Amino acid sequence: QGEPIRVLVTGAAGQIAYSLLYSIAKGDVFGKEQPLVLVLLDITPMMTVLEGVVMELQDCALPLLREVIPTDKEEIAFKDLDIAILVGSMPRREGMERKDLLKANVKIFKSQGAALDKYAKKTVKVVVVGNPANTNCLIASKSAPSIPKENFSCLTRLDHNRAKSQIALKLGVTSNDVKNVIIWGNHSSTQYPDVNHAKVNVKGKEVGVYEAIKDDSWLKGDFILTVQQRGAAVIKARKLSSAMSAAKAICDHVRDIWFGTPAGEFVSMGVISDGNSYGVPEDLLYSFPVVIKDKTWKFVEGLPINDFSREKMDLTAKELTEEKETAVEFLSSA
């Protein structure tokens, strides 16, 4: 079984973590042979709740779970990490401007980035889930200069899974029959779910999604809007944000980093835009199609981009550029 790996989950007393921790601890993410130490970070007022989560993890009697460390201290949380899943962030409250939200989060992710830089392994893989995820991830990376930028990614896998599932529902197939959808850009309502390169298995034959669905106006209209606004729709219905589906997407994202992507398939992930061939400005944390091998991602190259896609990709890049500029302003004063 070898050495345990150290896995940090922040915001560990929250509802996404509540769905996530069991999956990680039972071996769904790092494999059924890999022992682990779970480090759970949350803010001081949440420590009592966190104790309850620790009790439940103990009561699951999971053979892979060697130790659970609950803490409100960054120097304990970030020490010797193999992987950091940063779920905790300042949520948007009613009447709060996006700018206020950015300011509060810059402070959190500057501090966590600095803690990663100081205490974690230099090989640590960092996944940012807390919103605004792309910009929070960029700030964390900029605050951890000794850790390679490529080690930082943010979650757009939930959007990717939503897109796959909408196509599958429309065609009456399973989501496994749909592959190579792309989420471009920001994990916000400007994201662009792109199925121009996606394939679907219909009755044993692989065809393009446009060919299979034969409804271009749906694919360019309602489909995109549904994926872009799905998070808000869940909140409206459930009075709480997506937690079960977010946890599942985090598991998918991290498992792909760990074990690689299946042959012939790519996934969507927010990564540093440096060196991309799709005309996205450098130094943004932008969602691209990637393939992963040996814990290293690469852009999927050479996909033709039509004018419809170009416009949508530029729009979300513009939003990310503006967010970055605001965040960097706050960074110097944080």
N, C-alpha and C positions, 0 to 999 in steps of 0.2 A: 504493500500500500504506500510505502514511501513517506516522504516528509509532508506534513500538512501545509497547505498554502494559506496565506492570510488575506482574508476578504473583508473589506470595509463596506458597510452600508450606512450612509448618513440619512438623517430624517427617519431613523430606525423605529420610532414610535408611531409613525404616520401610517396612513391606510395603504399606500402602495407597498411599503416595506412589509406590512402585515401579510399581503398576498405573495410577496417575493421571497421572504426568508425561508419558508418551508421548502420551496422548489430548489433553492440553492443548497440547503442543508441536506436534502435527501438525494442529491447527486444528479439532478436534472441538467445542471449547467456545466460542471467540471468533470462529470463522469462518475460512475458508480464505484470506482476504485480510489478516488482522490479524497483523502481526509482533508478537513479544513478547520481553520480557526475563524470564527465570525466575530468581527469587531463592529459594535453598534454605537454610532455616535448620534446624540441628539442634544437639544439645548437643556439647560439645567431644570427648567420647570417640567420637562417631560420625563425626568428620570424615574419617577414612581411608575408611570405607565410602562416605561422601558423594562423595569424589573418584572412586570407582568409578562411581557413578551419573552424575556429570558426564561421565566418559569415554563411558559408554554413550549419553547424550543427544547428545554430539558425534558418535558413530559412527552414530547414526540418520540423520545428514545431512539434517536437516529445514530446509527453506527459510525457514520463518517464525521460527525460533528465532535471534534476533540475538545473544543473550548468555546465559550461565548463570553465576550468582554464588553459589557456595557459601559459607556463613558460619556462625559460632557467635555472632555479635555482633548484638544487637538494633538498634543504631543504624545498621548497614549494612542489615540485613534489612528494616526497616520504612520506609526512606526513599522518599518520593515514590510510594507504592504506589497503583495503581488498584484492585487487588483482593488481599485476604489470605485464604488458605484455611488455617485453623488446625487441622491434623490432629494435631499432636503434643500429647500430654498424658501425665500419669502414669497408666499402666495399673494396673488392680486386680490386686494379687498375692494369692496364696492366703492365707487367714487375715486378709485386710485388711478392716476395717470400712469401710462407705461413708463414714463420718465422716472417717476417716484419708485416704481417697481425695479427699474434698472439700477437706480442709485443704491437701494437697499441690498440688491443682489451682488453688485460689484464689491461691496464690503465683505460679504460672506465668501465669495469665490476668490477674492484676492487673498484673504486669510487662509483659505483651504489650499490654494495653489502654493502659497509660501510654506505651509506645513508639509505638503507633498515634497516640495523641493528640499526641505530640511530633514525629514524623517523617513520618507518612503524609499524603497529600492528604486534605482534609476531605470529599471526595466518595467516599473509599474504600468499597468494599463488603466486608464482613467475614463470612466463613462459618466457623462453628465446627463441627468434626467430632469433636474429642477429647472423650471422655466424662468425667464426666456433661455432655453437650453443652449442654443447655438452661441449666444453672446456670453453666457455664464461660462461655457466651456473655453471660449477664447480668452477670457479674463483669467481663468484658472491656469491655462497654459502659459500665458504671458507672465504670470506670477511664479512660475516654476521653470526658470530658464535652463536648469541643468537636466530637465527631463525632455527627451525628444518630442517635438510638436506632434509627430505621427502617433504618439502613444495616447493622445487625447481624442476622444470621439464623443458625439452627443447622439441622443436617441431620436432617430426618425423611423425606427422600425415599427412603431405603433401605427404611424401613417401608412407605411409600406404594407403592413398586415391588413389595415382597413381597406386599402386599394385592392389588394388581392381578393379579399373577401367580398367586396362589392361586385367584382367581375364574376366570381364564382357563383354568387347568389343570382346574378342576372342570367347566367347560362345554365344554372341547375347542375353544376359540377362541384367537386370539393376544392377547397383552397389549395390543396396539394397539386391540383391539375393546372394551376396558374403559376407562371414564373416570370421573373425579369420585369416586373413593374418597377418604376423608378419614382422616388420622391426627390425632387430638386429643391434646394434652397433652405428656407427657414422653417423651423417647426412652429408655424403660425398660420394664420389664414391666407398668407400669400404663397405658401408652399405650392409646388406644382406636381401633382400626381400625373405621371406620364406613362401611357400604355402603348406608345408607338413601337416599342421594341419588345413588348411582352408577348408571351406565347401561352396558348391554352391547349390542353389535351382534350379533344372532343372525340369520343368513340375511338380511342386508340390512335388518333391522328393529331399531330401537333400543328396548330394553325395560329396565325397572328390574331390578336384580340380584336382589331378593327374588322378583320375578315369574319371572325366568329360571331361578333355581336351585330354587325350590319346595321348600326344605328349611330352614325357619326355625331349627330346633334346631341344624343345622350352622353356619349363619351367626351365631347368637348364642353358640355354644359353641366347637367345634373350630377354626373359621376364626379367631376372635379369638385363641385360645390359640396357634395355629400362628404367627401374625404376631408376637404379643408375645414368643414364646420362640424365634424363628427364629435370632437371634444366638447364643444358647446352644447350639442344636442344631448349628449350623455348627462351633462350637468343639469340641463333643463329637466330631464326625465327623472334623474336619480337624486337630484339636489346635492350630489357629491361628484367629484371628478372621476374620470376613468382610473380605476385602480387595478382590477383584475387583469384587464387587457394590457395596461401599462406594464404590470409585473411580468406577464407572459412575453411581451416584446423585449423587455430587458433581458430575460433569460435567453431568448433567441439571439439577440445582439451579442451578448457576452459569450455564449456557446460558439457562435461563428468566429469570434476573435480567437477563442481558445483552440478550436478544432478545424477551422477553415470552412469555406463555403463549398457546397456540393459542386461537382464538375458540371460545367455548362450553365451554372446559375450565378446571378449576382444579386446583391442586396443593397439597400439604401442605408447610408450612415452619414452623419454630419462629421466631416473631417476638414483638416486645414486645406485651403484651396490652392496652395502653392504648387505650381507646376502642372496645373490641369490644362487640358487641351480644349475646353469648352467655353473659353472666353469669360470665365468667371474671374473677377478681380482677385489678386493675391491677398493673403493675410485675412481671409474670412473663414469662419467655421461654417461650411455650406454642405448641404446634403447632396451626395453624388452616388451613382452606382459604383460599387466596389466589389472586387473579389479578394478573398483572404486566404493566405497560405503561410504556414510557419509563423503564425501570430502577427503577420505583416499584411496590411491592406495595400491594394493598388487600384488606381482608377480603372474602370472599364473604358478602354479607348475606342475611338473611331465610330461612335454611334452618330449617324446623320441626324442633324437637328433642323426641323422645318421652321418656317416663320412663326407659326402659332406657338410652338415650344419656345423659340428664341425670346419672344416677347414676355412669356410667363417667367422664364428663367432670369431674364434681366430685371423684371419687376421685384422678384424676391431677393435678388442680389442687392438691389437698391435699398430695400428695407434693411437688410443686414448691414450694409455700409453705414447707414444712418444710425442704427443701433450701436454699431461699433464705435462710431465717432462720439456719441453721447457717453458710452461706457468708458472710453479711454479718457475723456475729460474728467469723469468722476474718479477714475483710477489714480490720477495724480494727486487728488485731494483725499482719497479714502484712507 
